[in-house]
Amino acid sequence: MAAELDVASLRVLQAISEHGTLTAAAGALGTSQPAVSQHVRRMERRLGTALLDRSGRSVRLTEAGRVLARHGQSVATAVRAANAQVAALTGLRAGVVRVAAFPSSSATLLPVALAALRRDHPGLTVTFDEVEPPASLHQLRTGVCDLALAFAYPGTDLGRGADDLDGLVTRRLLADPTFVVLPSGHRLATGPRLELTALSDETWIAGCPRCRGHLLASCEALGFAPRIDYATDDYSTVLGLVAAGLGVALLPGLVRPYAERHPGVVVRAAGTSARQVHAVTTPDLLRVPAVAAVLEALEQAAGEVAGDVGRGAAAR
């Protein structure tokens, strides 16, 4: 069985080759000449061959010693490169963070955070995929992403159950109120405060599975079951269907700015409960400076976005 080499042994031989003597090599390595000499002898015993020709006062590398010294040079270069890369990551001059974000957050919350990161840490790269919870938490656990944006309505969990969060770190970002979207010519498009019960006979357009569940639960609590004719998790499609007069919809506040600019629809508050938006990662990833920087940027962005959403809710 061939003897195993180690990085320290290769670096010793590379230092001898570069500096010419055991004493000079020891100085470059920050150790003593006897320690270098003993290290070489141990290597020779393990490999079963001479690595140095010690004839006379000088030492020369044998052919085997020169082969190992060349590999030592490669190792030294790799170690320097590794140190430089880790220093860049630690200093936020480099790094890649993979984010899984649900659609309404990737359209509003995430862009604000990414703009701040590009300004403050231009060396960082943030990639993201649009993934609804709880699938985003599964991606986090399996290493597909480094940070997940997830949401939960009252009475539900971020994942499929409370145990989905075991061992994970969650940071609440904001409370996101929901709004009713009506065709602009709807009889309830203007007037006093809108109650959800006033829409009990309407045709509804539902969103993602979790949003649909929230719609059903909200209506059930008020004593009626909504008639859902269409379902899509694409908010632009929801708005198009509403504008065409095909139904009404319940949408999260994060898409309110886009809904208000969409022709043919009116956005109104209806007293429905808010969902809670969280950022989720693992304890180890939280210690990675790049991930911590992205989380901080999301928290700051959430403060800005929450203020806009809150003002919109208060105005209605």
N, C-alpha and C positions, 0 to 999 in steps of 0.2 A: 504493500500500500504506500503510495507516494506521500512524502511528508507535506504537511500544510504550511503554507507561507502566511505571514501576517503583514499588515501595512507597515508596522514599525521596522521590521527587518528590511523591507524594500527601501524604506527611506534612509536607513543607516548606510546601505550600500550605495545609494544614490549620492549621499553626502560625501562618502569616501571618494567616489569617482569625481565629484565636482571639485572637492577641496584638496585632494592629493595625499593627505596624511590622516592618520587616525586622530591626532590631536586637533587638527583644523576641523575635521568632521565633527568631533565632539563639541567644539566651540559653537559650530553652526546649529547643532541639535540641542544645545543647552545642557550638556551632560559632561561626564569626565571621560578621559581617554581610556582608562581601564574598563569603564562600563561599556564603551563601544567595542573594545577588544573582546570582552567576554561575550557580548551579544553576537559578534561574528563567529566566535568559536561554537557557541550553541547552535547557530544556524548550520555550520559545517557538520556538526555531529548529526543533526536531524536530517540533513540532505545527503549525507554520506559522500561529500566531495569538498575539495578545497575551494574557497572563494577568494582568498588572498594569497599572493606569493610574497612571503616575508623574507626573502633572501636579502642579506645585507641590512643597511639601515632604512631602506625604503620599503614600501609595500606597493604591490601592484595587484589589480584585480585579475583573477583568472578569467577564462572565457565564460564560465558559469557565473562568476561575479559580475562580469560586464552585462550579461543578459539580464540578470536581476536588477542591476543598477538602471538599465534603460526602462524597465518596468517601474522602478522607483520614481523615475522622472515623471512618468505618466500619472502615477499615484499622487505625487506632490502637486501636479497641475490640477488634477481632479479635486483634491482637497481644497486648494486655493479657490477653485471655481465654486465649490459647494459652500465654502465660508462666505464668499461674496454674494451668492444667491440668497443664502439665509439672512445675511445682513440686510440685503435689499428688501426681503419680505418683512423682516422685523421693523425696518425703517419705513415701511409703506411706500417704497419706491418701486415695488413690483408685487405681483400676486394676482391670482384669479379666484373669484368667489362666484359660485353657482347658486342662483336663486330660483326657487319655484314660487310663482306668484299667481293668485287667482285673477281673472281678467279685469275686474273693475279696479283692482289695486295696481295692475301693470299699466293701466291707462291713466292713472292719476297720482297715486302715492309714489310709485317706483320712479317715474321720470323726475320728480322733484329731488329725490334722494340721489339719483344718478348724476344729475347736473351738479349737485354740491360735491359729490365725490370726484368728478372730473376736474372741478375747480381746485379742490383742496389736495387731492391725491391722484394726479394725472397718470401715475405709473400703474395704478390698479386697473384691473379688467373685471367687469361684472357681467356675467351672462345670465339670462333667465329664460325659463320656459313657463308657459301658461299652464298651470295645473290647479285644479280645484281640490280643496280638502275633502276627505282625508287622504287622497292619493298623494298630496304633497308631503304629508308627514311620513308616508311609507317611503317616498324617495329619500327623505332625510335619513331615515333609519338604515336604508340600504346603501347609502353613500353616493346616490345619484346627484344630490344637491348638498350645499353647505348651510343653507338657510331657507326656511319656508315661511311664506306669508299665508296665514289661515284665518278663518273667521268662524264664529259660532253665534247662533241666535239663542235667546233665553230658553233654558231647558234642554239644550243640546251641548255636546262636547266638541272640541276642536277636531278630535279624531273620531274613531268609531266607538270609543268608550274612554273612560277616565284612565284606563291602563295604557292607552296609546301615548300618554305624555310621560310615562315612567322613564326617568333617566334623561329627560329633555329639559331644556331651559326655555321658558316662555316669557316674552315681554309684551305686555299690553301696549298697543299703539294708539288706538282711538275707539270711541263709540261711534258707529256709523248708522244714523237714523234712516228709516225707509220712507219712501214717498210714493204716492199714487200718481200715475201718468194717465191723462185723459186726452181724447181727441179735442182739439181746440174748440170745436163747435158743440161740445157736450153740454147738457143742461146743467151740470155741476161744475163747469169750468171756472165759474166765478161765484161769488156769494159768501155766506158765512162759513165758518170752519166746517170742513168736510169730515163726516163720520163714515167709517168703513161700511156700516150697516146700510147706508144709502146706496151702496153699489151691489147689494145682495142679488139683484136680478141681472147684473151685467155679465157679459162674456169676458172671461179673463185670459190673459196671456201670461204663462208661467215662465220662470227662469230656470236656473240650474236646479238639480235635485234638492239641495239644501234650501234654496230660496223658495222653491215650490212647497217644501214642507212647512216653511215659515208662513206662507200664504194660507195654506190649509189650516194650520194651527190657529192663526189670527182670526180667521173667519169662523172656525168652529167655536172659539171662545165667545164669539158674538152671536152664536146660534144659527149660523147658516153655512152651507157648503158651496163654495164658488164653482161655477161652471167653467171649466178650463177646456178651451177648444184648441189652443196652440201652446207649445212649449219649446223654448230655445234658450241656450245660454249665451247667445250673441245679443248684446244690448242694442246694437244698431238695428238688428232685425226686429226686436221688440218694439223699438220706437217707430220703425216703419209700419208695422202692423197696427199700432195704435193710431198713427197719423192717418192711416187708410180707413179708420173707423171700424176696425174689426174686433176691437175689445179694449179693455183697460188693463193696466199692469201695476204691480208693486215692484219698485226698483230701489236699490241701495243708494244712499246719499253720495257715495263716491262718484256715481255717474250723473249726478244732478246737473253739473255744469254743461255736460254734453246734451242732456235731455232738454234743458232750457233753450239751447241754441237750435234744437231740431225743429224744423217747420211743421206746423200742424198738430203740435201737442202742447199740453199744459201740465205743469208739475205742481202738485198740491200735497201738503201734509195731511195725514189722516189719523194721527194719534197711534200709529203702530210702533211696536218696540224696536229698539236699535239692536244691531248685531255688534259684537265685540271683535275687533281686528287685532291679531297678535302676530309677532315675529317669533319663530321657533328655531332653535339650533341645539347643538349638544354642548355639554360642559367643556369638552376638549376643544371643539371648534371655536368656542367663545374666547379661548386663550390665544387664538391665532389673530394677530393684529389686523389683518385684512378683513376678516369676518367681523371683528369688533367694530371696525371703522364703518362697515356697511350697516351694521345694526344701529350705530349711533346716528348715521345719516338718515336712516328710516325713522328713528324716533323724532329727529328734528323736523323731518318732512311731515310726519303725522301731526305735529303741533300746528304747522301752517295749514294743512288740509283740513284738520278738525275745526279750525277757526272759520274757514270758508263754509264748511258744511253746517256748522252751528248757526252762522249768520243766516244761511239760507233757510234753515228750519224755523228760526225765530221770526223771519219775515213773513211767514205764512200762517 
